[in-house]
Amino acid sequence: MTRLASAFSKPHPALVCFITAGDGDTAANLDALVAGGADVIELGMPFTDPMADGPAIQAANLRSLGAGTTTADVFRLATLFRERHPETPLVLMGYANPMVRRGADWFADQCAAAGVDGVICVDIPPEEDEALGPALRAAGIAPIRLATPTTDANRLPAVIEGSEGFLYYVSVAGITGKQQAAAASIEEAVRRIKAASDLPVAVGFGIRTPEQAGAVAQVADGVVVGSALVDLVAEHGTAAPSHLRALTASLAKAVHSAERAAP
């Protein structure tokens, strides 16, 4: 069983936590997320034009790039994370340019060598899977696709095909960290996706508080929190780890104790 499969096979929903690589003391921040109870870690690859992200993560990208973070640095952080946390799944999330500019095979090989479990590429649609998907799958790395409120019944099979690990449901037709979708619309979307696929469904975008996370965990296999954590890094800098651990622990308690809705 892969690390991702193990994380989503627990008797409770999974908490998925995101931070941006190179923003603050990334190693200490990652350790704090694990210590707080995160089941899966998403590590953002900084990019100059993070079009799907709101102000918090845009600013984190700029801070990281301003500090000189490179793709090599991201893989170095991933490698050291894997040495410290051999069982916690690590997913890289970002945009196509840093992933394919040296070739998809190079990127996939680097992921495998660093112990990365999956990759979310925001701006490579299913129709362009050849750009990265085959290389990732050949290296044993899960290509994790995104479904959105505009993914209708005709398009959903294309999104699911070739996706591995879990399916990321973007709960709003917008950017990260802003509005949150209504619980009823999330529940309906998750039910529709799960009727078409055996993949676990993790829901993200706009989830900031333990109360919001607990509500989504009642209907989803996983809950993704990013901007609220990134805000703590922006506010506290090198002192962020203790704050990250505290918020993650509150989120984990809410997600792990959620009463699952009947199928």
N, C-alpha and C positions, 0 to 999 in steps of 0.2 A: 504494500500500500504506500502510495506517495505521501509526502508530508501534507500536501493540500487535501488529499482525500481523507487523511486522518483528522485534519482540523475540522472538516465538515461532517465527519461521522460521529462526533461526540453527541451525547444525549441532549445538548443544548445548542442554540444558534451560536455562530462564530462571530466574534468581534474582530473586525478588520480595521487596522489603524494606519494612517498615512502621515508621513512627514517628508520633507524635501531634503535630498542629499546635499550636504555642504552648507546647510543653513544652521548655524550654531554648532554645538558639539554633537555632531551626528551620531557618533558611536555611543555616547552617553545617553542621548535621546532615545536611540533604538533600544538600549538596555532598559531604560525606564518604561517603555511601552510593554516590553516582555514581562518585566517585573510587575507591572500593573494588571496583567492578565490578558493582553492581546493574544488572539489565537492565530492571526495572520498579519504580517507586516507588509505594507506597500511603501516602497521607497521611490520617491519622485526623482526623475532625472531632470536636472534643470535645463531649461530651454528658453531661448530669447522670445518666443511667441507662443505662450501657453494658452491657446485660443479657447479651450474648454474651461479654463479656471477663472475664478473670481479674484477680487482684489487681494485677499489674504495669500493665496498660493502664487499669484503673479508676483507679489512683493517678495515672497520667499525665493522664487526663481531668480529675481534680480539680486537679492542679497547673496545667494549662492554663487551666481556668475561673477558678481563683483568681488567675491573672495577668491576667484580664480579656479573654481571647481571645474574639473574636466571629466570626461567619460571614464578615463582611467581611474580617477579618484572614486567614482561611483562603484566601479568594480572592486577597488581596494576595500572600500567600506563594506561591500557585500561579502567579500572573502573573509574579512575579519569577523563580521557578524556571524557567518556560518561556523567559524571556529568556536565562537563563544556560545552559540545557540544552535546546536546540531539538529534540534527537532522542530524549531519554529519555522513555518513556511515564510519565504521572502519573495515578494513579487516586485518587479520593476515596473513603474508606470511612467509613461512619457509620450513623446512624439517621434515621428518617423525619422526625422533627419539624423539625430544622433545614433539611431539604431541601424540605419542602412547605409550611411555614407561610406563606411569602410567595407560594406558587403554584409549581406544577411548571415552568411556562414561564419564570418568573423564574429559578429555580435552574438550569435547563438553559441559559438564555442566559448566566448568569454563568459556568458551566462552560466554555462555548464561548469566551467572551471571554478567559478566563484560560488557555486552552490545555490544559484537562483532557481526558484521553482516555477515561476510563471512570468509572463510579460503582458502588460496591457498597453497597447499602442493606440492612442486616441484617434489618430488621423489616417490610419490605413483601414479602409472599409473592407467588408468581406469579399467584394468583387476584386480587390487587389491583394488577396491573400498570398499570391505567389511572391510578393515583395519580401515577405518575412516568415509567413506561417510554415512552409515546408522545412525551412532551416531550423526553426524552433522545435518543431515536432521531431525532426531527425536527431536533435541533440537531447531530447527528453525534457524539453521546456514547454510548459503549457501556454498556448496562445489563448488569452482570456478576452473574450469579446464583450462589447457593450451593446445592450438593448436600451431603448428609450421609449417615452410615451408615444413617439411617432412611428415606432416599429410595428407595423400592422401585420396581419396574418399572412400576407403574401411575402413579406420580407423576413419574417422571423425565422423560417427554415434556413435561409442563407446566413443569418447571424449565428445560428446554433451550429451549423455544419463546420467542422474543423475547430470548434472551440473546445477547450479542455480546462480542467481544474474547477472552474465555476463560471457562471455567467454574471456579469456585473450589470444590474439594472439601474440606469440613471433615472431617478424618480421624477426629475423635472426637465422640461425642455428649455434649459438655460445653463448657466455656469455654476461652478461649485460655490458652496458657502453662502448662498443667498436664500431664496425662498425654499420652503419645504412642501412637498406634495401632500394632499389629503390622504389619510390612512386608508380610506375606502378605495381610492384609485390605485394605491400601492398594492393592496390586497388583491384587487382584480387583475392587475398586471402580473403579479407573481404567480397567481393561479393559472393564468393563460400560458405563461412561459413554461411552467412545470408540467402542464398538460402536453407540451410539445417536446420536452427534453427531460432526461434523467439528471442533468447537471444541477448542482446546488445553485441557488440564486441569492446573491448578496446585493443589498440595496444601499445606494449611496447618493450623495448630493443633498445638502441642506440639513443633514442630521448633526446636531451640535450638542444636545443635552442628554443626560441619562434617561430622562422621561421620553424624549423623542426616540432614542435608541431602543428602549424597552418596548415601545408601542410597535415599532417596525419589526422587532424580533418576534413578535407574536405571529407574524405571517410570513417571514422570510427565513432563509437558511443562514444568512449572515447580514451584518450591519456594518457599513463602512463610515468611518468618521475621519475627516481630514482637516478642514479649515479651522475647527475649534482647537485642534492640537497645534497646528501651524501658528495660530494666533498666540499661543503660549510661548512658543519659541521667539516670536517677534517681541513679545512683551518682556520676557525674562532673560533672553540671551543665554549666556553660559550657565545661569542658574535655573534654566528651564526643566532639567530632568525631574526634580522633585515635584514640580507642578504637573508635568506630563504623567508621572506615575499616579498622582492622586486622581486626576481626571480619568485616566484609563481605568483605574480600579473602580471608580463610580460607574463608568460605562459598562465595564465587564460585569459588575454585579447586576445591573439592569438587564443586560442582554442575556446573561446566563440563567437568570431566574425567571425570564419571561414565560408565561404560560402559552404554549403553542395553540393556535387555532386549529380546529378540526379540519382535516383535508376536505 
